[in-house]
Amino acid sequence: MNILVVRTDKLGDFITALPSFYVLKHHSPKNRIIALVAPLNRSLAQTCDFIDEVIVDDGKSSLFALSQKLQAAKIDASVTLFSNTRVALAQFFARIPKRIAPATKIAQIFYNKRVVQRRSEVKMAEFEYNLALTQALFSDISLDFPKPLLHFDDAKKVYEVFCANYDITRDVIAFHVGFGGSSDANWNLDEYEELIRVKLRDKKYQIVLTFGPDEKELYEEMQNRLMGEGVVFYLSLDGIVTFAKLLSQFKLFVSTSTGTYHLASLVGCPTITFFGDSKFASAARWKSIGDAKLQKHYMLPIDESKRKVIFEEVKQELLAF
């Protein structure tokens, strides 16, 4: 069976979909799994041995062109984990026989199997809601998947080159200070600087600050704050897959709840992560797909006095690591 799985939004959202790709592929050796993804996630999708084909929707080509791509793939069934009108219509025009999606938004009228999921109630994590949709296609499907889900044979070699380039001789703790979302779900730069200096003082680990390709201004700001302190500043310009390989070798990744957190957990890196203090932004909804024992979550309230208490807890957690 040729099965299309659709998740065309951001990096973290796509990673929460990967267990669904995995269980559909492993349900039957005859299943051919086709991913419809955003351009950002193409390279990561292509590294997954449980995805057979990747179709990219840049959101700019015509709806007709997208539907033609889907029709050419000879798809028997689709599971749309997060829908919009564009991908719903494209599947409708491609005449995919069985089209499964959550029963939300106007776009649901273009699917012929709609599953009621009230995700705002946060009865499950996002990746668990995604997995539940696969049961609409195969009621007896196993929802188990390995943790970590993604491995790279050459990760150690990539890491060794990285260490040589940056003169790194100790194990790495990485901080990703980019906000990625609302400011109350993260520390400010002064607070991050204090947390980083906590770990610099014990000299047990090499501290690496990571930045996305669009965070050059932040990269320069943190250099101004910490240059000469023995910190490595890494501007990730070599793509998501290379960054994932490095993350798989780091001892700890500290960040807000953003795509890089999900990427770290995907490849087995322990994480300390900061979430907004609301049901919508909480760890209950957005915890990653990795081993729960390797994830430490902190909900950051708006109230300043409560934030200070949690900030001290985070410092103690870092000191103990």
PLY file of the C-alpha trace (Angstrom):
ply
format ascii 1.0
element vertex 321
property float x
property float y
property float z
element edge 320
property int vertex1
property int vertex2
end_header
0.00 0.00 0.00
1.27 3.48 -0.90
0.58 5.72 2.11
0.95 9.48 2.11
1.68 11.14 5.47
1.25 14.90 5.53
2.94 17.34 7.91
3.95 20.55 6.12
4.65 22.88 9.04
7.78 23.69 11.09
10.72 21.52 12.19
9.43 20.64 15.67
5.97 19.84 14.33
7.47 17.58 11.67
9.56 15.71 14.25
6.43 15.02 16.32
5.12 13.30 13.17
8.06 10.94 12.69
6.77 8.17 15.00
3.67 8.01 12.79
5.79 7.47 9.69
7.72 4.77 11.55
4.73 2.74 12.78
3.02 2.86 9.38
6.19 1.60 7.68
6.65 -1.21 10.21
3.02 -2.29 10.24
3.58 -4.14 6.96
6.66 -4.66 4.77
4.41 -3.91 1.78
3.71 -0.35 2.93
5.47 2.36 0.94
5.57 5.58 2.97
5.49 8.91 1.15
6.07 12.12 3.10
4.61 15.49 2.13
6.74 18.09 3.91
7.82 21.73 3.88
11.16 22.57 2.17
12.85 23.04 5.57
12.28 19.38 6.43
13.22 17.74 3.13
16.77 16.73 4.08
15.76 15.32 7.48
12.93 13.31 5.92
15.32 11.89 3.34
17.60 10.51 6.07
14.81 8.40 7.62
14.93 4.79 6.47
11.22 4.45 7.25
10.30 7.08 4.63
10.49 5.84 1.04
9.74 9.02 -0.89
9.65 12.72 -0.07
7.38 15.23 -1.81
7.97 18.89 -0.99
5.25 21.51 -0.89
6.78 24.99 -0.97
3.35 26.60 -0.72
4.13 28.66 -3.82
3.48 26.30 -6.70
-0.07 25.97 -7.97
-2.57 23.71 -6.30
-2.87 21.88 -9.62
0.90 21.20 -9.68
0.81 19.80 -6.15
-2.16 17.56 -6.92
-0.33 16.26 -10.00
2.68 15.31 -7.85
0.40 13.39 -5.52
-1.45 11.72 -8.36
1.85 10.57 -9.90
2.77 8.85 -6.61
-0.24 6.49 -7.00
-1.30 6.90 -3.38
-3.80 4.45 -1.89
-4.41 6.25 1.41
-3.32 9.42 3.17
-2.97 10.39 6.81
-2.89 14.16 7.25
-1.59 14.94 10.71
-2.16 18.69 10.45
-4.32 20.02 7.65
-4.91 23.21 5.77
-7.13 23.93 2.80
-4.27 23.67 0.29
-3.16 20.15 1.19
-6.76 19.01 1.65
-7.78 20.18 -1.82
-4.63 18.78 -3.41
-5.44 15.32 -2.07
-9.08 15.65 -3.15
-8.09 16.62 -6.70
-5.48 13.81 -6.76
-8.36 11.38 -6.08
-6.65 9.58 -3.24
-9.17 6.86 -2.36
-8.90 7.06 1.45
-8.10 10.40 3.06
-7.78 10.59 6.86
-7.46 13.79 8.90
-8.53 15.37 12.18
-12.11 16.67 12.16
-11.09 20.31 12.52
-11.20 23.42 10.32
-13.18 23.90 7.13
-10.64 21.72 5.28
-12.10 18.60 6.90
-14.89 18.49 4.29
-12.34 17.32 1.69
-11.45 14.17 3.65
-13.57 11.02 3.66
-12.39 9.74 7.06
-12.46 12.37 9.80
-11.25 11.68 13.32
-12.43 13.83 16.22
-9.38 15.07 18.16
-9.71 17.94 20.59
-6.00 18.69 20.83
-6.62 21.88 22.81
-7.68 19.69 25.74
-4.12 18.26 25.82
-5.18 14.78 26.88
-2.11 13.53 24.99
1.10 14.99 23.62
1.16 16.22 20.03
3.09 13.16 18.81
0.57 10.88 20.53
-2.35 12.59 18.75
-0.43 12.06 15.50
0.05 8.38 16.28
-3.64 7.98 17.10
-4.56 9.02 13.56
-2.70 6.01 12.15
-5.21 3.77 13.93
-7.91 5.09 11.62
-6.06 3.34 8.80
-4.99 0.19 10.67
-6.94 -0.52 13.84
-4.42 -3.18 14.93
-1.29 -1.07 14.35
1.41 -1.10 17.02
2.24 2.42 18.20
5.64 1.46 19.63
8.75 3.09 18.22
12.44 3.10 19.22
14.04 5.86 21.28
16.09 7.49 19.93
14.29 7.16 16.63
17.08 8.41 14.38
20.71 7.23 14.16
23.58 8.28 11.89
26.47 5.94 11.07
28.85 8.86 10.50
27.80 11.02 13.47
30.96 10.33 15.45
33.16 11.26 12.50
31.24 14.52 11.95
31.60 15.31 15.66
35.34 14.62 15.61
35.80 17.07 12.74
33.74 19.63 14.63
35.88 19.18 17.75
39.08 19.51 15.74
37.84 22.69 14.03
36.92 24.34 17.35
39.73 22.88 19.47
37.27 21.02 21.73
38.82 18.47 24.10
36.00 17.97 26.62
32.43 16.69 26.40
29.97 19.31 25.18
27.00 21.01 26.84
25.19 23.18 24.30
22.93 26.16 24.95
20.52 27.43 22.31
19.39 30.86 23.48
17.12 31.70 20.55
13.58 32.44 21.59
11.60 30.62 18.92
8.30 31.71 20.47
6.86 33.93 23.18
9.37 35.58 25.50
7.68 34.28 28.65
8.61 30.73 27.56
12.30 31.44 27.75
14.96 33.24 29.79
16.25 36.61 28.67
19.87 36.92 27.52
21.07 38.19 30.90
19.61 35.11 32.56
21.09 32.79 29.94
24.47 34.40 30.43
24.25 33.68 34.15
23.31 30.03 33.51
26.19 29.64 31.06
28.67 31.11 33.52
27.50 28.60 36.15
28.76 25.78 33.94
31.87 27.67 32.82
33.04 27.88 36.43
33.18 24.12 37.03
35.23 23.59 33.83
33.93 20.04 33.49
32.41 20.55 30.04
33.06 22.54 26.91
30.25 25.08 26.50
28.94 25.50 22.96
26.34 28.10 21.99
24.36 27.13 18.91
22.52 29.45 16.53
20.35 28.91 13.49
21.32 30.40 10.12
18.87 33.29 10.62
20.21 34.17 14.09
23.39 36.01 13.11
22.48 39.09 15.17
21.97 36.94 18.26
25.22 35.10 17.49
27.09 38.42 17.50
25.35 39.59 20.68
26.41 36.49 22.61
29.95 36.81 21.29
30.06 40.33 22.72
28.93 38.97 26.08
31.12 35.87 26.33
34.05 36.20 23.94
37.28 35.21 25.67
35.48 33.04 28.24
36.28 29.73 26.51
32.87 29.44 24.86
32.48 28.03 21.34
29.99 29.90 19.14
28.49 27.69 16.43
26.40 29.26 13.67
24.71 26.30 12.00
25.13 26.84 8.26
25.57 23.21 7.18
21.94 22.15 7.39
19.64 20.34 9.79
21.12 16.88 9.24
24.68 17.94 10.12
23.36 19.74 13.19
21.43 16.60 14.20
24.61 14.53 13.94
26.41 16.93 16.27
23.50 16.95 18.72
23.59 13.16 18.91
27.11 13.45 20.37
26.48 16.29 22.86
26.02 15.44 26.53
23.23 18.00 27.14
21.17 20.50 25.16
19.61 23.49 26.95
16.94 25.53 25.16
13.38 26.73 25.00
10.74 24.46 23.48
11.60 24.93 19.83
12.54 22.83 16.82
16.12 22.35 17.97
14.89 20.80 21.24
12.85 18.27 19.29
15.84 17.58 17.04
18.10 16.94 20.04
15.65 14.53 21.63
15.05 12.78 18.29
18.73 11.73 18.19
19.04 10.84 21.87
20.65 13.93 23.39
19.56 14.68 27.00
17.69 17.99 27.25
16.78 20.73 29.69
13.88 22.61 28.16
11.74 25.63 29.02
8.01 25.81 28.26
5.31 28.44 28.59
3.08 28.14 31.65
-0.13 27.39 29.76
-1.85 24.25 28.58
-1.29 25.17 24.92
2.48 25.74 25.32
3.11 23.13 28.02
5.42 20.15 28.12
2.31 17.98 28.42
1.50 18.92 24.83
4.93 19.53 23.33
7.21 17.02 25.02
9.51 15.45 22.51
9.48 11.92 21.14
12.71 10.88 22.88
13.24 8.92 26.07
11.34 10.70 28.88
14.16 9.90 31.31
16.49 12.11 29.26
14.16 15.12 29.29
13.98 17.71 32.07
11.12 20.20 31.66
10.55 23.57 33.32
7.35 25.59 32.98
8.18 29.30 33.13
5.43 31.42 34.70
4.93 35.10 33.96
5.03 35.98 37.66
8.53 37.31 38.33
8.91 35.90 41.85
7.97 32.41 40.67
10.37 32.70 37.73
13.20 33.50 40.14
12.50 30.34 42.12
12.58 28.22 38.97
15.71 29.99 37.77
17.53 28.91 40.92
16.28 25.35 40.39
17.71 25.36 36.87
21.07 26.60 38.17
21.19 23.76 40.68
20.26 21.28 37.97
23.14 22.51 35.81
25.58 22.45 38.70
24.63 18.84 39.45
25.06 17.71 35.84
0 1
1 2
2 3
3 4
4 5
5 6
6 7
7 8
8 9
9 10
10 11
11 12
12 13
13 14
14 15
15 16
16 17
17 18
18 19
19 20
20 21
21 22
22 23
23 24
24 25
25 26
26 27
27 28
28 29
29 30
30 31
31 32
32 33
33 34
34 35
35 36
36 37
37 38
38 39
39 40
40 41
41 42
42 43
43 44
44 45
45 46
46 47
47 48
48 49
49 50
50 51
51 52
52 53
53 54
54 55
55 56
56 57
57 58
58 59
59 60
60 61
61 62
62 63
63 64
64 65
65 66
66 67
67 68
68 69
69 70
70 71
71 72
72 73
73 74
74 75
75 76
76 77
77 78
78 79
79 80
80 81
81 82
82 83
83 84
84 85
85 86
86 87
87 88
88 89
89 90
90 91
91 92
92 93
93 94
94 95
95 96
96 97
97 98
98 99
99 100
100 101
101 102
102 103
103 104
104 105
105 106
106 107
107 108
108 109
109 110
110 111
111 112
112 113
113 114
114 115
115 116
116 117
117 118
118 119
119 120
120 121
121 122
122 123
123 124
124 125
125 126
126 127
127 128
128 129
129 130
130 131
131 132
132 133
133 134
134 135
135 136
136 137
137 138
138 139
139 140
140 141
141 142
142 143
143 144
144 145
145 146
146 147
147 148
148 149
149 150
150 151
151 152
152 153
153 154
154 155
155 156
156 157
157 158
158 159
159 160
160 161
161 162
162 163
163 164
164 165
165 166
166 167
167 168
168 169
169 170
170 171
171 172
172 173
173 174
174 175
175 176
176 177
177 178
178 179
179 180
180 181
181 182
182 183
183 184
184 185
185 186
186 187
187 188
188 189
189 190
190 191
191 192
192 193
193 194
194 195
195 196
196 197
197 198
198 199
199 200
200 201
201 202
202 203
203 204
204 205
205 206
206 207
207 208
208 209
209 210
210 211
211 212
212 213
213 214
214 215
215 216
216 217
217 218
218 219
219 220
220 221
221 222
222 223
223 224
224 225
225 226
226 227
227 228
228 229
229 230
230 231
231 232
232 233
233 234
234 235
235 236
236 237
237 238
238 239
239 240
240 241
241 242
242 243
243 244
244 245
245 246
246 247
247 248
248 249
249 250
250 251
251 252
252 253
253 254
254 255
255 256
256 257
257 258
258 259
259 260
260 261
261 262
262 263
263 264
264 265
265 266
266 267
267 268
268 269
269 270
270 271
271 272
272 273
273 274
274 275
275 276
276 277
277 278
278 279
279 280
280 281
281 282
282 283
283 284
284 285
285 286
286 287
287 288
288 289
289 290
290 291
291 292
292 293
293 294
294 295
295 296
296 297
297 298
298 299
299 300
300 301
301 302
302 303
303 304
304 305
305 306
306 307
307 308
308 309
309 310
310 311
311 312
312 313
313 314
314 315
315 316
316 317
317 318
318 319
319 320
